Amino acid sequence: MLEQLTLEPEHHADLIQRGFTDEQITAAGFRTIKAGFTLNNCPDHLPGFRNGQFAGQSGFLLPIRTIDGMVVGFQTRSANG
């Protein structure tokens, strides 16, 4: 999924304002996700997706990783809050 998303410039600027550095933003893997985003090859019953489309609010997407760096989940946050 991360390969299909980017971080929009206004969201990058917002993260900088919140105190993140460019290095932290890149290392964390922040992305922008929009309501209705269609995920290619979306698995059935993926939380937050209905019929392959993101059913949440537009905003930030942050991958949750194990200590070894494996992505095991995602956290989303509205860009407005």
PyMOL commands that set and color helices and strands:
alter all, ss='L'
color gray80, all
select helices_A, chain A and resi 2-4+9-17+22-28
alter helices_A, ss='H'
color red, helices_A
select strands_A, chain A and resi 31-33+49-50+53-54+59-65+71-78
alter strands_A, ss='S'
color yellow, strands_A
deselect
rebuild
show_as cartoon
